[in-house]
Amino acid sequence: MVRMSVSVDSDILQQLQSALGRLGAGVLPATSEAMKASAGLIRDTWKGFAMGGSLPGITESLKQPSGKYARSIRIKRNGPFDYEIYSDSDVAGWIENGTEELDMKTTHPFGPRSRVTQTGKNKGYSYLIVPFRWGTPRTVGFRNVIPQAVYNIVKNKRKFAQTKTTVSADKSGKQSPNFNGDMVGRAQYSDVTGSKAWGDRTTAADMGENRFFNDTGRDITDDMVGMSSMLGQNGKAAGYLTFRVISAAPGATGWIKPAMKARPVTQAVASVSKETVEETLDGAIREDLANL
């Protein structure tokens, strides 16, 4: 958990609050409200970074903003002059403290959603199928957005009426063992004609010069498929997916998650907020003392 605190570091003020406490609730109201507002300012500044905004002191914004990370940033009131702003998201810790390089081949094929190869040279080795969902051009809220030139090709695949419908794994009658031997429900796919064929997957030949590569040189639009849980009257797919496999089998390509350097986000948030918070509290304290 990553935490920040905002409090009035003044023994005199604390003693004054204690001495005046017997006069009833509402003592030093402006200062109490200023503390609440200051905590909100710090939270909102931090959330702005989590949603992809810039933050002085941090060299680059998040490449993949996270609403879940932003929602995890909360305020805890410990007292009228003591607030805590915190995030219990793992992402907050990874960003704040950095991470080491990780080959996901050593971790992901062994989780609860893993599968085990049943035949062939890799029989007995576990693997994980990872779906990547893609948004259409100009959509927001997607980490991956299909380039317009690629979308022009992919959307034409829809004319073959072979878009897949999905059945959630929890409701699926299809089960298979994971790495630990537990039977797990699997997603099922079929097209609108009831065929089991995956005839509408894109290929490198479809893409031609429009093939789209990521930073590692992988063609990430190969095998793209349009899918929906329910086809609308206009026949458009609710989403487009690509699938990749992380396998524990010998010789399988590793999935390297590069090391991430630490970014002192809380320190930067404190630096950005410091002047405004101090001015707000100073004015509020003066107001309360003048009204005593």
Summary of the structure (lengths in Angstrom):
residues: 292
radius of gyration: 26.7
end to end distance: 40.0
largest distance: 83.7
contacts: 787
relative contact order: 0.19
helix: 35%
strand: 23%
